[in-house]
Amino acid sequence: MVTKWLVRGFTTFFTVLFTVMLGLTTLANVSESDINQMLGTTSTKIVETGEVVDTEYFKKKTNSIEELMQNKLKIIEQITDEGTVLLKNENDTLPLKGGKNVTLFGKASYNSVYGGKSGNAAIGNSGNVNINFTFKRGLEDAGFSVNADMWNYYAGKNLAYTSAPTEEVAPSELPMDSVSAYKDAGVVVFSRVTGEGSDAASDYYELVSAELNLLKAVEDVCDKVIVIINSPSPIAIHALKTDAKVGAILQIGGLGARGAESIGNILAGKVNPSGKLVDTYAADSRSSAAYQSAGTAEYSNSSELDAAATDIGIGSGKQYTIYNEGIYVGYKYYETRYEDCMLNQGNAASAAGTFMSEGFWDYDEEVDYSFGYGGSYTTFDKEITAFEVEDNVVKISVKVTNTGSVAGKEVVQLYVQSPYTAYDKTNGVEKSAIQLVNFGKTDILAPDASETVTIKMDLYNIASYDYKNKKTWILDDGNYYFAIGNGAHDALNNVLAKKEVSAVKGNAELVKEWKNRTFETYDEYKFSEAGFTTENGLFHNNTETKYTNRLDSADLNSLIGANTVKYLSRQDWSGTWTTGLQGITATPAMIDRITLKSTYTPGKAVGDKYKYGADTAYNILLAKGLDYDDPFWAEILNQLLIEEMIVTVGKNFGAIESIRSLSFNGTVDNDGVGSGPATSYLSTYNNGSTPFEGVTNYSDLDPRMYPSETVDAATFNQKLIYELGEIQSEDCFYNGMTTLWGPGLNIHRHPYSGRNFEYFSEDSMLTYILGAQVTAGLQSNGVIASPKHFAFNDQETGRYGFAAYTNEQAGRENSLRGFEGAVAVAKAKNIMTALNRIGCDWVGASTALQNEILRDEWGFDGYTITDNATQAYMAGRCIALGTDKFMLLPGNDRSKELNKDALLADDTLFGAVREACHRILYVYVNSKAMNGVSSTSMIVEVTPWWKTVIANIDVILGCLVALGVVGCVATYKKEEPSKEVES
Amino acid sequence: MKNLFNKKGVGFYLQLGTILFAIVGLISYLVAGQDSYGLDVGVVVLLALGIVVGLVFCIKDWFTAGPIIVMAFFGGAVGLFLVSRFMYYSYLYFGVDASSTISGAMLATTVSFVLMLVLGIVSAFFAWDKGGKKS
């Protein structure tokens, strides 16, 4: 009897395993490319059938992975050295010259913020501490003795880096007795971190009593108190600024591998800080104009949207947000309101929007540290030695002299104040009182040494977008003030000094006035120095398309009616200040767009209009170097089977599938924003050791070691950020990646946006410039950059489909500007679209955004890819609206709309899918994806080891089930007689 | 009915538990499947077939083949479930979406499926019907 039940039991067990395994096998088969990418395996092989030729079209710049790692760590450390900002340094607190015995305080001193809270940036907190250094190691390497008892206590508590600020350990619980031997300095680390999918809670960036209690306790026992702000987004640190016992404050975003090392060296004086703030540090983190309308609201008639939705749904399409702040994001709000206060205009001093001021709005109470501000251990004198505006290019030379006693670097920041004219006021054109134009950075200057920094920029970049009247960029006639300053506030004060405004401490010598005598429109603007080179700087590649309104449908005043939305205006700060999102009722036309009913009209049957599956045998390499419009491309595309076209645009999590008939071997594409490339190094580079203790194989080493993008931006070092792109590109030669999804080029609309850690700054010009530099560096050697998330992903709340409503001036001058730099200047070849809507349209269904602005105006000749298209509202038909490729996880597809029959029945969609394949292949035939492929190469299928393993498991389980069934039959028959006996 | 239960072995009661969890799993899956990831009809059909066949074999375990056949349906359902929910679970695992947490219904589905498989397998090691001529 026992045998019978054992046989049946195990047979059942194997049956369950077998059936579940069949499901997993199906999953593995549909996810073949993704699994290959994850495991570093391949399902195809390039076989050379002709003469062997050099097919390394793009070659590594390093000779070995050791050399790569050496160069990479050098760049990383330079970024964190230069991206750390000295906010406060009183009474010679820093550098620490006396005692070297210090104590680290704060839960974040142990579990620090290395990047962000999610996805690609969380790696620092789960990786090897020998790769991503802790503060303890950073300080010890710089020569400090760190209080081990305190460190061990925090290690024991091991409070997660994501834990709430209120979880800070109470001083009474800390081993404060241990501090007496390590009281030369108390280094307190306060952190904040956010991630994908949600924005920070409404008071997250305020200091809490638990933190202030800790600070007070440290002040009581330590000789010096230094606070490290370890946060990609600004924390309200008014209490620290005004606390006389806090001697110094340093700010750094996500640390990356060597941020802690940089902090140690800065504390020790081995590195002189030269970083500048990428965001305004307001006294109250919720005081920005943009934050007043953060988050989302639901349409008052959202039930009608539910009723109107088709089978593709609308995601979070019932939610919307409104950019009530207009162009006044970040410092553009605080500084413009400051000037208007000083000039007593526009009700600027009214109580509207006051958070820290008493009775009336007071800049000094509302702002602690302005955008662009950053201190140094030395002092610099600046002198404008040359200034000219010629051929619509402003060029300025500034002599920087180190007047202090230690060596250091300094950033020359060029700002402009454009005239706010009667025309602007009449036509609703807003002007920031001060706006970053460009910047340059010196090398390390020894005491008394000088260097002249020359900066230039096209006037296009200081033009304003007039969306109401001229419907294009305009350059007002009037006086323009080009000013140098240590941050936006300093530059503005210099401008006000030049304008002889009383009660302002500024230096008029650091301002040059330029009078533009004629009002100009830039609808057919041509750049005099077109194209990006590392020598000439940042100039657009010219296109033939006019700059004109494309986003009227994103403006509720156009969609619903005038005065539906009141945008913030410096004409009346009080009257246009908005608190909270106003209620909106979606019109029938809006509902049709949100549900994607009216956006796309299918075509007719394909018939003979397009060829496919042509019996030719062209190798994709024949198209290498051809113009996009070369007629030969039609031959290549005619050769594609419909199935191949569908797979190319609608399969895999980003990577492009191989196309055997074209000898195209596919791509390996992965995330890379902020922390770096997410694909591991290939095992072929394993040689028994790495530079990191505890890691033997390079394939076990996570390449994601870079600091957060906010730290990159804080360097204000364009050359360094170009080199960052170059070294990330080099990473891709060792991990096999072709496209790196980065950089992140949305802006920090306000501190609470969940994804600020992977975007550069609140300022669109800083984003424009650095976005262009890192993209150019990335693409300098055959790797493809994919700036993301295009566009208006300035918050995470409701990200799967919320609608962003804005006016075109705000859109052009803020949200789109960063992408404009990467595309129009640096010619990015791939763009990742966002999950949200612009107006009623998902951005991947917005022809205005993807075709008219991106492709026509900016000259984009690459392909667009969606972000993770989990939601069905990102429908297959969107290929005909500008999307080129869907990012699809296993189990997710677009086969309902992207199938052979559907394509043959709709020549519009067929043509769009064909064009998307054209764009994708055009990008990759001119990239490092073609390395290894010659004109006589063939792609043959091979079976990766994991498929063999799965097949073997299936067979073994199947045999065990069959054997079990036989056993069951045998034991059943055998034991039948016993039943009789028993009876 | 009393006679029926008198004739049943330990495996039968374990199988009842298996079917109970299958029913709970099916109901909670019908609820959980209303999210954006959707409902896989194959999972529902296989679960339903497993439940029906399971109940039939509960009446009489013909040729002692009950658990093998029933668990083939349930195993297949779970296999399909894993395929259709791979994206959902990978999101949770990798924390791609900070706001993503497993829904109550999906948690109930997952727990039910696990218990269903475990109990179903264990039930196969014991007789469902007591032996003897009376049976």
Interface residues (C-beta under 8 A of the other chain):
Chain A: M1 K4 W5 L6 R8 G9 T11 T12 F13 T15 V16 L17 F18 T19 V20 M21 L22 G23 L24 T26 L27 S31 K117 S118 G119 A122 T194 G195 E196 G197 S198 G313 G315 G754 E796 Y800 N868 T870 Q871 A872 L889 P890 G891 N892 G964 V965 C968 Y972 K979 E980 E982 S983
Chain B: G11 S36 Y37 F63 T64 A65 P67 I68 M71 A72 F74 G75 G76 V78 G79 L80 F81 L82 V83 S84 R85 F86 M87 S90 Y91 F94 G95 V96 D97 A98 S99 S100 L117 G120 I121 V122 A124 F125 F126 A127 G131 G132 K133 K134
